Amino acid sequence: MLFTTNWLSEQFTDYRGDAKILIEIEAVNTDSRVQLKKSLFVPIVGDNFDGHDYVKQAINNGAVAVLWEKGRSLPAFIPTDFPVFFVEDTLTGLQLLATNYREYVNPIVIGITGSNGKTTTKDLVAAMMKSTYITHYTDGNFNNHIGLPLTILSMEKNTEVLVLEMGMSGFGEIDLLSKIAKPDYAIITNIGESHIEYLGSREGIAKAKLEIINGLKNDGVLIIDGDEPLLTQHNNYPNTIACGFNVENDIVISDVKISLEVTSFVLSDSTDYDVPLLGKHHAKNATYAIILGEQLGIDLNKRKKALLDLEQTSMRFELMNGRHDVSIVNDAYNASPTSMKAAIEVVKQMKGFKNKILVLGDVLELGEHSEQMHQSIADVIHSPITAVYTYGNYSKAISTAVLKKNEKIECNHFTEKDALLQALEPYLEKETILLFKASRGLQFETLIKEILN
């Protein structure tokens, strides 16, 4: 049980029905189509839908209470004793409820934002915290103005640490999420190019990410990518820990080594760690989790084991085996120019492959910067990469730029997925590794599925 209708009546004092009879609430949901036994249903109003239209379905599916926007007539099918809590706006009501429930449970809160690596860092931090504490964390990409409140409202009352991923596409969004979450610790993983179409520049992106400070508790700790000047130069928050590869950082990462199984690295206290992720950038993501482990008193052996016990969200540099034993790197959940370059660098370092083929799709939401930023990806494409296959409306700029470099790398652009799959067919063998990387909208998992089967 999360709470009762009696507790809800203390949060929302304008209500109708039998709210005082201690009806148990075990979940909060905005989707009327799912099983809602002992749930509070929150009817969100969107541009093309109105959740109030689906309250009957929600009640039929087991909802035991609802929020309701003031000024709307209550339909006759809602019984007079059914608990209805009136709010000015149901989305704002959901966010207020999440804020109050977070205060009620009172866990240590860790907020994570950044252009790239948010979800991987969240997974690493969750693994670290679970080694010692009862931990609740963001599931999948529930990281926006609806998903974050729902994440908070799904934690058990005995939760000791709450790990929240915070996403955004515009100014003011991280500010809102941080004020709902009120983090004790905040991480900004890096500043890339994601959503530059809406934020104008990398400077704008940094400004939007630094909004996470606005909700930090008074004694809160900010952990940042110390290799990013936009974070070190524009951040005036006093209680900041900077980590990275540059020697002037508070925590310095060195001796990074990448194998087919792990990335190994050493921190400035001479402690070595292994993380079951491939890439230099993952040494930094893991270091964020290590810093939090140290801050929260997790001993060294538990910190090391926690990293190795990582349960990673799928489609984040996920190694898979396909037909004819071809190796596949499924990094197709999302992409930015920075993350695409990082993935390519890892593939270049991987040993034991005769053919290293990049299957790259569009990076979306780059606006007027799109062509130049796609072209910039070609800067890291050279031997031992053997082929570049691009797909989509914008990624042709990558293969065209590689061709101009005369690197003796096979380059082809495709507008049909079937043609792309046919071109890959001769390379499906044990000595080939394929990297799939694109923005979420390209749905590259459909390509990977064909090669797996």
C-alpha positions in Angstrom: 0.0 0.0 0.0 1.2 3.5 -0.9 -1.3 5.5 1.1 -5.1 5.7 1.8 -7.9 7.9 0.5 -7.8 9.5 4.0 -4.2 10.6 3.4 -5.3 11.9 -0.1 -8.1 13.9 1.5 -5.4 15.7 3.5 -3.5 16.6 0.3 -6.7 17.5 -1.7 -9.2 19.0 0.7 -11.9 19.5 -1.9 -13.4 16.1 -2.5 -16.6 14.1 -2.9 -17.4 10.6 -1.7 -16.2 8.3 1.2 -12.6 9.5 1.3 -12.3 9.1 5.1 -13.0 5.3 5.2 -9.3 4.4 4.6 -9.5 2.9 1.2 -6.1 1.6 0.3 -4.2 2.9 -2.7 -1.6 0.6 -4.1 -0.8 2.4 -7.4 -1.2 5.7 -9.3 -1.9 5.5 -13.0 -2.7 7.7 -16.0 -3.6 4.8 -18.3 -7.3 3.7 -18.1 -6.6 0.6 -20.3 -4.5 -1.4 -17.8 -5.5 -3.3 -14.7 -6.1 -0.6 -12.0 -7.0 -2.7 -9.0 -6.7 -0.4 -5.9 -5.4 2.4 -8.0 -5.8 6.2 -8.1 -6.6 7.2 -11.7 -5.3 10.6 -12.8 -7.0 11.8 -16.1 -4.3 13.8 -17.9 -5.5 16.3 -20.5 -3.3 16.5 -23.7 -3.5 18.2 -27.0 -5.4 15.4 -28.7 -6.9 13.5 -25.8 -8.7 14.0 -22.5 -8.3 11.4 -19.8 -11.6 12.5 -18.2 -13.3 10.7 -21.1 -11.9 7.4 -19.9 -12.8 7.5 -16.2 -15.6 5.0 -16.7 -13.1 2.5 -18.3 -10.7 3.2 -15.4 -13.3 2.5 -12.8 -14.3 -0.7 -14.6 -10.7 -1.7 -14.5 -10.5 -1.4 -10.8 -9.7 2.3 -9.9 -10.9 3.1 -6.4 -10.4 6.9 -6.6 -9.8 9.6 -9.2 -8.5 13.2 -9.5 -11.0 15.5 -11.3 -10.5 18.9 -12.9 -12.6 21.5 -11.1 -15.4 23.1 -13.2 -16.1 19.9 -15.1 -19.5 18.2 -14.5 -19.2 14.8 -12.9 -20.8 12.1 -15.0 -23.8 10.3 -13.5 -22.1 6.9 -13.7 -19.7 7.8 -10.9 -21.3 6.7 -7.6 -21.9 9.4 -5.0 -19.7 7.5 -2.5 -16.8 7.0 -4.9 -13.8 9.2 -3.9 -13.3 12.0 -6.3 -10.6 14.6 -5.5 -11.0 18.0 -7.2 -7.9 19.9 -8.5 -7.4 23.0 -10.7 -5.4 20.9 -13.2 -4.9 17.1 -13.1 -1.2 17.2 -14.3 -0.3 19.8 -11.6 -2.3 17.7 -9.1 -0.2 14.6 -10.1 3.0 16.6 -9.6 1.9 18.0 -6.3 0.9 14.5 -5.1 4.3 13.2 -6.1 6.0 16.0 -4.2 4.0 15.4 -1.1 4.5 11.6 -1.2 8.3 12.1 -1.7 8.3 14.2 1.4 6.2 11.6 3.3 8.5 8.7 2.4 11.6 11.0 2.8 14.3 8.9 1.0 17.7 10.2 -0.1 17.0 11.5 -3.6 19.5 11.3 -6.5 18.7 13.3 -9.6 20.4 12.5 -12.9 20.4 14.6 -16.1 22.7 15.2 -19.0 22.7 15.1 -22.8 24.0 11.5 -23.1 24.4 8.7 -20.6 21.5 9.5 -18.3 20.0 6.1 -18.4 23.3 4.2 -18.2 24.3 6.3 -15.3 20.9 5.8 -13.6 21.4 2.0 -14.0 24.9 2.2 -12.5 23.8 4.4 -9.6 20.8 2.1 -8.9 23.2 -0.9 -8.9 25.5 0.9 -6.4 22.6 1.9 -4.1 21.0 -1.5 -4.2 24.1 -3.0 -2.7 23.3 -1.4 0.6 20.0 0.4 0.6 16.3 -0.2 -0.3 16.3 1.5 -3.6 13.7 2.7 -6.1 14.6 4.1 -9.5 13.3 5.3 -12.8 12.0 2.4 -15.0 12.8 2.8 -18.7 12.5 6.4 -19.8 9.9 7.6 -17.3 11.9 10.8 -17.0 9.6 13.7 -18.0 6.9 15.8 -16.3 4.5 12.9 -16.1 7.0 9.9 -15.9 9.0 11.4 -13.0 6.0 11.9 -10.7 4.7 8.4 -11.6 8.1 7.0 -10.7 8.0 8.8 -7.3 4.4 7.5 -6.7 5.4 3.9 -7.4 8.1 3.7 -4.7 7.3 1.7 -1.5 7.1 3.5 1.8 10.2 1.8 3.1 12.4 3.2 0.2 15.7 4.5 1.5 17.2 5.8 -1.8 15.3 7.2 -4.8 17.2 7.5 -8.1 15.4 9.7 -10.7 16.4 10.3 -14.3 15.4 13.7 -15.6 15.0 14.4 -19.3 14.1 17.6 -21.1 13.7 19.2 -24.5 13.4 22.9 -23.5 14.1 25.5 -20.8 12.3 25.2 -17.5 11.7 21.5 -17.7 14.6 20.4 -15.5 13.7 23.2 -13.1 10.2 21.7 -12.6 11.5 18.1 -12.2 14.2 19.1 -9.8 11.7 21.0 -7.6 9.4 18.0 -7.5 12.3 15.6 -6.7 14.3 17.9 -4.3 17.5 15.9 -4.8 20.1 15.5 -2.1 22.6 14.7 -4.9 22.4 15.8 -8.6 24.5 14.5 -11.5 25.0 16.2 -14.9 26.6 13.5 -17.0 27.7 15.8 -19.9 26.6 18.4 -22.4 26.1 17.3 -26.0 23.9 18.3 -28.8 20.5 16.7 -28.0 17.6 19.1 -28.5 19.8 21.8 -29.8 17.0 22.5 -32.3 15.0 23.9 -29.4 17.7 25.2 -27.1 19.8 27.0 -29.8 23.3 26.1 -28.8 25.4 23.9 -26.5 25.5 26.9 -24.1 21.7 26.8 -24.0 21.8 23.1 -23.3 24.2 23.6 -20.4 22.0 26.3 -19.0 18.9 24.0 -19.2 20.8 21.1 -17.5 22.1 23.4 -14.7 18.5 24.1 -13.8 18.8 20.9 -11.7 20.5 23.1 -9.1 17.3 24.9 -8.5 15.7 22.0 -6.7 18.8 20.8 -4.8 18.4 20.7 -1.1 20.4 23.4 0.8 23.2 21.0 1.6 22.9 19.1 -1.6 25.9 17.9 -3.7 26.3 18.5 -7.4 28.5 16.0 -9.4 29.5 17.1 -12.9 31.5 16.2 -15.9 34.6 18.2 -15.1 36.0 17.9 -18.6 33.1 20.0 -20.0 34.0 23.8 -19.8 30.3 24.7 -20.2 29.8 23.0 -16.8 32.9 24.1 -15.0 32.8 27.8 -16.1 29.1 28.5 -15.8 28.4 26.6 -12.6 28.7 28.7 -9.4 27.2 26.0 -7.1 29.6 25.8 -4.1 29.2 22.1 -3.2 30.3 20.6 -6.5 32.5 17.6 -7.3 34.0 17.5 -10.8 35.2 14.2 -12.2 36.8 13.4 -15.5 40.1 12.7 -17.4 41.7 16.1 -17.0 44.1 16.3 -14.1 42.6 19.4 -12.6 39.4 17.5 -11.7 38.5 16.6 -8.1 38.3 13.0 -9.1 40.6 12.0 -11.9 40.0 8.9 -14.1 43.1 7.3 -15.7 44.5 4.0 -17.2 41.3 3.2 -19.1 41.4 -0.2 -20.8 38.7 -1.8 -22.9 38.2 -5.5 -23.5 35.3 -7.4 -25.0 33.8 -7.8 -21.5 34.6 -4.8 -19.4 36.1 -1.3 -19.2 38.8 -1.0 -16.6 40.0 2.2 -15.0 41.8 3.8 -12.1 40.7 6.7 -9.9 42.9 9.4 -8.3 43.0 7.5 -5.0 44.7 4.6 -7.0 41.6 2.3 -6.7 40.9 0.3 -9.8 37.4 -0.6 -11.0 35.8 -2.8 -13.7 32.4 -2.0 -15.3 30.7 -4.4 -17.7 30.2 -1.7 -20.3 32.4 -0.9 -23.3 33.8 2.6 -23.8 36.0 5.2 -22.2 32.9 7.3 -21.6 31.5 4.5 -19.4 34.4 4.9 -17.0 33.1 8.4 -16.3 29.5 7.2 -16.0 30.7 4.6 -13.5 32.7 7.2 -11.6 29.5 9.1 -10.9 28.1 6.0 -9.2 31.3 5.4 -7.3 31.4 9.0 -5.9 27.8 8.5 -4.7 28.8 5.2 -3.1 31.6 6.9 -1.2 29.3 9.8 -0.2 26.7 7.3 1.2 29.2 5.1 3.0 29.2 2.1 0.8 32.5 0.2 1.3 35.0 -0.5 -1.4 34.3 -4.2 -1.9 30.6 -3.5 -2.3 31.3 -0.6 -4.7 33.3 -2.9 -6.9 30.8 -5.7 -6.9 27.9 -3.4 -7.5 29.3 -2.2 -10.8 29.8 -5.8 -11.9 26.2 -6.6 -10.9 24.8 -3.9 -13.3 21.4 -4.6 -14.9 21.5 -2.4 -17.9 18.6 -1.0 -19.8 18.4 -2.6 -23.3 19.6 -1.0 -26.5 22.5 0.8 -24.8 25.7 -0.6 -26.4 24.2 -4.0 -26.0 26.4 -6.8 -27.4 24.4 -9.5 -29.2 25.0 -12.5 -31.5 23.2 -12.6 -34.8 22.9 -15.1 -37.7 26.1 -16.9 -38.7 27.6 -15.8 -35.4 28.0 -12.1 -36.4 28.6 -9.7 -33.5 26.1 -6.9 -33.1 26.3 -3.8 -31.0 22.8 -2.6 -30.4 23.2 1.1 -29.4 20.0 2.1 -31.1 17.9 3.5 -28.2 18.9 7.1 -29.1 21.7 9.1 -30.5 23.5 12.5 -30.6 26.6 13.4 -32.5 28.6 13.0 -29.3 27.3 9.6 -28.4 27.6 8.4 -32.0 31.3 9.3 -32.1 31.8 7.7 -28.7 30.3 4.4 -29.9 32.4 4.5 -33.1 35.5 5.0 -31.0 34.7 1.9 -29.0 34.1 -0.3 -32.0 37.5 0.9 -33.5 39.2 -0.4 -30.3 37.5 -3.8 -30.2 39.9 -6.7 -31.1 39.4 -9.8 -33.2 37.2 -8.5 -36.1 38.1 -8.4 -39.8 35.1 -6.3 -40.7 33.9 -3.4 -38.6 30.7 -2.0 -40.2 28.9 1.1 -39.0 25.1 1.2 -39.6 24.2 4.8 -38.8 20.9 6.6 -38.9 19.7 10.1 -38.5 20.4 12.1 -35.4 17.1 14.1 -34.9 16.3 17.5 -33.3 19.5 19.2 -34.6 17.6 21.9 -36.5 19.7 24.2 -38.6 22.9 22.5 -37.3 21.9 19.1 -38.7 24.1 18.9 -41.8 27.2 20.2 -40.1 26.8 18.0 -37.1 26.2 14.9 -39.2 29.3 15.7 -41.2 31.3 16.0 -38.0 30.7 12.4 -37.2 33.0 11.5 -40.2 35.9 13.0 -38.3 36.2 9.8 -36.2 35.6 7.3 -39.0 38.8 5.8 -40.4 40.7 2.5 -40.3 40.0 0.0 -38.9 36.4 0.8 -39.9 35.7 -1.1 -43.1 32.3 0.1 -44.2 29.7 2.8 -43.4 26.0 2.3 -44.2 23.7 5.2 -43.6 19.9 5.3 -43.6 17.4 8.1 -43.3 16.9 11.7 -44.4 20.0 13.4 -42.8 22.6 10.7 -42.2 23.7 10.7 -45.9 25.9 13.6 -44.8 28.0 11.2 -42.8 28.7 8.7 -45.6 29.3 11.6 -48.1 31.8 13.2 -45.8 33.7 9.9 -45.3 33.9 9.4 -49.1 35.5 12.8 -49.4 38.2 11.7 -47.0 39.4 9.0 -49.4 39.8 6.6 -46.5 39.2 3.5 -48.6 36.1 2.8 -46.6 33.0 1.4 -48.3 30.2 3.9 -48.0 26.6 3.6 -49.1 23.4 5.4 -48.2 20.0 3.7 -48.2 16.5 4.9 -48.2 14.9 1.4 -47.9 15.6 -0.9 -44.9 15.2 -4.0 -47.1 18.0 -2.8 -49.4 20.2 -2.1 -46.3 19.6 -5.6 -44.9 20.5 -7.1 -48.3 23.8 -5.2 -48.4 24.7 -6.5 -44.9 24.0 -10.1 -45.8 27.5 -11.0 -47.2 29.1 -9.7 -44.0 27.1 -11.9 -41.6 30.0 -14.0 -40.3 32.0 -14.5 -37.1 34.7 -12.0 -38.1 32.3 -9.1 -38.5 31.0 -6.6 -35.9 28.0 -4.4 -36.8 27.3 -1.2 -34.9 23.7 0.1 -35.1 23.3 3.7 -33.9 20.5 6.2 -34.6 17.9 8.4 -33.0 14.9 6.6 -31.5 12.6 7.6 -34.3 14.5 5.5 -36.8 13.5 2.3 -35.0 16.7 0.5 -35.8 15.6 -2.4 -33.6 13.6 -3.6 -36.5 16.8 -4.0 -38.5 18.5 -5.8 -35.7 15.6 -8.2 -35.3 16.0 -9.3 -38.9 19.7 -10.1 -38.3 19.1 -11.9 -35.0 16.5 -14.1 -36.7 
